[in-house]
Amino acid sequence: MKSKISEELLSLKNESWLDENGLPITESDFLSRISLENITIHEDGEFEAWFNDGDAFWGHSINVRANINGTIDYCEIQG
C-alpha cells in the first residue's frame, strides 16, 4: 500500500504541499514519514487503511481503499 501511496501522492506533495522555500522530498523520505494507524474491514472484502501522514500534508490523513484480493481502488488525503 505504501508503494501505491507514493505513486499517487508524492508528486502532489512536491508540487503543492511544500513549506515556503521547501525542497521536494524523495520517495524514501516520504515513505519513512507515513505510518499505518487503522484498518477497517468490510463484510464484502473491501477495506480502508488509514495512514498518519507524518506531517507531509500538514496533518491530514491518508486513506487507501482496497480489497482483500490486493486491488487498490484509490489513495487520497482527507481531513
Number of C-alpha atoms within 10 A of each C-alpha: 15 16 10 13 21 19 13 14 18 19 15 13 16 17 10 10 15 16 12 6 6 9 9 16 15 13 13 9 10 21 18 12 13 20 14 14 12 12 14 10 14 11 6 8 10 17 17 19 17 22 21 18 22 17 12 21 20 11 13 16 20 23 22 22 18 19 16 12 8 9 11 17 11 13 22 14 16 11 8
